[in-house]
Amino acid sequence: SAFAPPSSRLTHDVARPSALQMSTDSEAKEPVKVGVIGCGRIGIVHLGAINKAPGVRPIVVSNPTVSKAENAAKTFGVPKFTSDAMEVIEDPEVDAVWICSPSQFHADQIKACAANGKHVFCEKPIATDLAETVEAINACNEAGVKLMIGLQRRFDPNFLRVKKAIEDKEVGDPIIIKTCSRDPSPPPYEYVKGGGGIFNDMAVHDLDMTRFLAGEDPMEILAVGSCHIDKSIEDLPGSEAFDTATCIVRYPGGVNAMVDVCRQSSYGYDQRAEVLGSKGMIATDNVYPNTAKIYRNDFTGNADMPFDFFLSRYFEAYVTETEAFCESLVNDSEVPCTGVDGLVALVMSIAADKSAAENRWVKFSEVIEQVYCSSPTECSLLANSDMFPDGFKPASGIAEIGNIVVPDVDQKKEKGEKGSFMDKVMKGIWS
């Protein structure tokens, strides 16, 4: 199977707590029944959010270590648990599946969900291979099921406030966008080895955030990397040998975005964004466990350092993105972070890797045009060659990604409810 060896279904009947917040509209509808694949840290965060979302009910969870699935089921009142992900996907009662498994299983599980008519929420990445990413997206789009990708920073209230400032012209027209991501400490060697490199593993979130804030598709990128913290990784191939990297991304209208990432920050988890506009500047600070400050003759500042763990830093964002997909399912509204958003983020990270390796500016079209699809769900990467298959029509840039990705279910149907989930979130917080 895609996630764990086949096994007999294990079930545990427990009483489910009542829904915490059910709107009048949601009460009138049959609840959307969901399953969760993966009961690790991320799966538990999403499961907790699902359990609180109006009109959605978790009915089955899976994990290869079945005791983890059992514990999650007991904690959140889920009636069924199993060690086999396919039992979640093939469960006739399940309407939608949350994929929170290791990255190497995502694409196959997405395709299996599409084949079984299940809507999908998937943690990034869709796949580490570009062609397989396109196949998985198209599988959902052809099956008419929703696909949302977990790029949780788009739902962080700090970054959302910057986005609102740009949209409302509070700082004028954007000129320069900056983001930084610096982890409290480097991961172990075993994690970095085979992890796809610093651009795909770490900088991809920042690259996506520059696109989210710019509101435009990027054109080209220049990236460099180096090793300063953990010298043991210097023997690894490509950008796996980098623990520090910097990118410049060019957007239409002369807007430039700058990204810096580092695997160690001695002062805690450093995640900030800044936008310089023609009329001013907006910037975010780090998130602290509390607002207490100390004032002494030798020190003035926060009493504690910023959060030192990504789940603490982005817990609210993970919950909000889960609620966003739940609302999309309950109201059949547009998904706020689509498969194409996940695809473009991967394209940006691959281009950054290529730029650092070849020490030059790389156009994103150079990456996209290498994808050839003989059918929507049969894609491959072409080697650098002048020979192309008959009928091959390359996507010459992100704007032409429709050459390889078929329209999703929300694009196919007529626009219904006005205003997306993100519009409502931003209005509710800042109106």
N, C-alpha and C positions, 0 to 999 in steps of 0.2 A: 504494500500500500504506500501511499504518499508520505505517511508520517510515522507509522508504527506497524509492526507485524500484526496480521489479522488475529483477533482473539474473540472469544465469546463475550457478548455484552455483559457488563457488570452494572447493575442498577442499585440504587439506594433510595428508597422512598423516604423523603423527609418533608415536613410541612414548610411551605414557602411563606416568608413574611409578606404581609400585604404591601402593595405598591405605596410608595411614600408620596408621590405626586401624580395624580391622575386628573387631567383636564376633563371638562364636560364632553368635549369632542372625542377625546380618546376613549372615554367610558362607553360611548355609543358604538365604538368599533370593536371588532374582534382583535385582541392583542396580537401583535407580530411576535411569533415564536422564533427564538434564535438559539443557535448553538455556538459554543466557543471552543476552538482548537488551540490547545496550549495553556497550561495553568502555571506558567512561570510568573515572573514579576509583572510583565506587561499584561499578560492574560488576566491576572487577578485585578489589576487596575481597571481594565475595561469591563470585567465582569461586575465589579462593584458599581460602575457607572450605569451599565445596562440595567442592573437591578433597581436603580432609582429613576430611570427614564420613563416618562409617561407612555403607555400604550405598547410597551415591549416587555416580553417575558422570556428569560432564559430557561430552556427545558432540558439541555444536555451539554455536558462538557467532556473534553477528552485530554489525556496526556499519556505519553508512553509509560511513564511511571504512574501506574494507576492510583497509587495512594495519594498523589498530588491532586488528581481529578476527584477522588473521593472527598478529600479535605475541602476542596473548593466547593463541591456540591453541598456539603454539610454547612459550610460557612454562609453560603448565599442562597440556600434553600432551593437548589436545582434538583429536580426529581430523578435525573438519570446521569450516570457518568460511565466512561469507558476508556480503554487504553488505545482504541483504534479511531483515528480521525475520520476514516471513511464511514464509520457508523454514524457520526455526526452529520456528514455531508449527505448521506443516503437516507437519513431519518425522514419519513414522510410528513412528520409534523413540523419540521424545521422550515421556516421561511427564509432565514438569512443566517450566514455564518461569519463569525469573527475569526480570522486567521492570525494567531499570535504564536505561531510555531517558528523554529529556526528558518533563516532566509532561504536555504537551499530547497525547502519543501514548498515555498509559496506558490510558484507558477503551476506546479502539478495540482495543488489543492484548489487554486482558483479555477483551473480548467475543469476539475471534477465538480466543483460547485456549479459552474455554468451548465455542464452536461446534465445536472440534476435540477436545474431551474432555481437555484438558490442565489439570492442577493449576497454580495460579498463586501466585508470590510477587511482590508489586509494591511498589516503593518508594513512599512517600507523595508526593503525594496520589493517590487513585484517579482523581480528576478535580477540576478547579477549579469545575465546575458541579454543584450539588447533585442535580439530576434525573439527570444523566448518571452520577453516582456511584451512585445507587440502581439504575439500569439495569445497570451493570457488575456490581454485587454480585449482583443477581437473576439475571443471565445465568449466573454461576458456580453459584449455588444451585440453579437449575432444571436445570442440566446435571449436577449431582451431583459437581462438582469442588471441591477445596479452594481457598480464597483466603486468603492471609495478607498483611497490610500491614506494611510496614517502618517501625515506630515504634521506632527502635533504643534510645531512652533507657529503655524498659521492661526492657531486658536488661543495662543497665549495673550492675555489682556494687554501686556506691555507692547508687544509687536502690533497688535490690533489697533492700539491707540496711535501708533506711528502711521499705520495704513490709513486710518481715518483722517489724520492731519494732512496726508498727501491728497486724498480724495476731496477733502473740503478746502484745499488750497490755503490752509492755515499758515504754511511756510512758503507759499508760492509754488513755482514749478520746480521739481527736483533737479538738482545739479549733480550731487554726489551722494551715493548710498554707501554706508559702511556697516559691516557686521563683524563680530568676533566671537569665537568659541574657543574657550580654553578650559580643559578638564583639570580637576584637582590633582590627579596623579595619572601616570601612564598605565595602560593596561598591560597584562603579562605578555611575554613573548609569544606564547601559544595563541593568544587572541589575535595578535597582529599578523602572525604568519597565516597566510591564506585568507585574510580578511578583506582583500580587494584594494588595500591601500588607503592612505589618509583622505584622498578626495572622495572616494566612494563610501568609505566607512564613516567619515566625520564631516568633511566640508560640504557634503551633499545637502545637509540641512540649511547651511548658510547660503549656498548657491540658490536653492529653492526660495529662500527668504528674500534674496535680492530681486528675484522675478516677481514674487508676490507683492513686494513694495513698489517696484517699478511699474507694475501693471502692464508690462510689455514683454514680448519675447526677446531674449538676448540674441546678439549677432555673433560675437566672438569672445575668446578668452585667452589670457596669458597667465600662466601659473608657474610657480617655482616652489621647491621644497628642500628641506635640509634636516639634519639630525643633530639635536643639541642635548636631549634629555637622556634617552636610553640608547647607549652606543651598541647594545647587543643586537639591535634590529638592523644595523647597517649592512649585514650580510644578506638581508632579504631582497627579493627582486623588486624593481620598479619603485613605485611610491609607497610600498610597504616599508621601505627603509627610511621614510620621512616621519618625524614626529612633530614637525613644524612646516606650515605651508602658507603661501599668500597667493591670492588670485585677483586679477582685474578683469571685470566683465563689462563689455561695451553694449549699451542699449541704444535704441533709436533716439534721435534728438540730441545726441552728444552726451547723454547721461552715462556716467561711469559708476560702477559698483566695485568696492574693494572689500575683500574677505581675508581675514587672517585666522588661522586655527593653530592650536598648540596642544599637545597631549598632557601638559603639566602647567598648572597655575598654583603657586604657593599660597595664594590668598583665597582659595575656594573656586567654585564653579563660576566662570566668567562668561556671561552670555548677554551681549549688548548690541544695540542697533542705533544708528544715527543717520539722519537725512538732512543734508544742507540744501535749502531751497533758495529761490530768488528773493524771498521776503523774510527768511529766518531759518532757524534750525530746530529740529526736535531730536531728542536722544533719550534712550532708556537707561536705567541703572540696573544693577544686579538685584536679585530678589533675596531678601534676608529672612531668617526665621522670625524676627521681631523688629520693631522700630526703635528699640532702646538704644540710647547713645551714652557714651561716657565722656565726661569733661574733666580733664585734669591739667595740671601745669605742664605735663610732658606729653599729653595725648588728648585729642578730641576726635571722636568718630563713633562708628557703630560698635555696640558692645560685643557683637558676635560677627563672625565672618559669613559671607553668603552661603547659601545651601551648597553642600558638597556632594550631592547625588542627583542625577538627572530626574529621577522619579519624584524627588521632593521639589525640585525646581519647576518641573512641568506638570505636576499632578493635576492642577486645575485645567491645563490645556488638554491633557488626555481625557479628562471627564467631559470637557466641552465638545471635543471632536466626536466622542462616542454619542453624546446627546444629539449632535448634528446629524449623524447617520440614522439614529433612531427616528428623528423627526422626518427625515427624508423617506424612510420606510413607511411610517404611520400615515403621512400626508401625501405620499407619492410625489414629493417635491424634488427639486434638483439637488444632486449630490454636490457639496461644496468643495471637495478635493478629489478630482477625477483620476481615472487611470492615465489620462494624457498628462496630468500634472506630475504623476509619478514617473512617467516615461521621460518627460523633459528634464526632470531632476537628474535622472540617470544619464541622459545625454550630456548634461552639463558636467557631471562628475567625470565621465569618460573623456570628454574633450579637455578637461583640466589635466587629467592624467597624461594625455597625449601631448599637451603643451609642455608640461614639465619634462617629459622624456625627450622631446625634440627641440626644446628651448626656443619656442616661437609662438606667435599668435596662432590660434586654431579657430576656424569658423565652425560653428555647430553643424552647419550643413555637411561638413566633411564626415561627421559621425553618422548623421541620419541617412545620407545618400548611400550608405553601404548596406542598408537593410533591403533585402529583396523578398517579397511575399508572392509565391505562386498561387496562394489562396489566403484568405484572411488569417487562417490558423496554421499555415505552413510557411514559415519564414526562415531565412538564413542570412548570414553575413557574407558579403562578397569580398574577396581579396582585392587589393588595389590592382585593378586591371582595366584595360580598355574594352574588354569583352563582357557584354552584359546579356542576360537571357532575353529571348524574344519577348517583346511586350513590356520590358522593364521600364517603369517610369519612376525615377528616383525622386524622393522628397528633397528639394534643394535647400530647405531650411525648415525651421520649426513651424513657420506659418503654413507650410505645405505638408504638414504631418498627416493630413487627411488622405494623402496618397497611399499610406500604409495602414492607417487606423480607420475602421468603419465607424459611423456615428453611433454614439451610445444611446441608451434607452430614453434618456431625458432630452437628447437632441432630436430624437425621432418624433416624440409626441409634441402636441401643441403646448405652448407655455400655459400653465394653469395659474396657480397662486402667484401673485406679484410679490416680489421680495424674497430673497434667499434667507437661509438660516443665519448666515453671517451678517446680513443686513439687520436682522432682528437683534442679534447679539450686540452689535455695535450701537444700535439705537437704544437698547435697553440700558447699556452701561453709561453711555455718554450723552444721552438726550437731556 
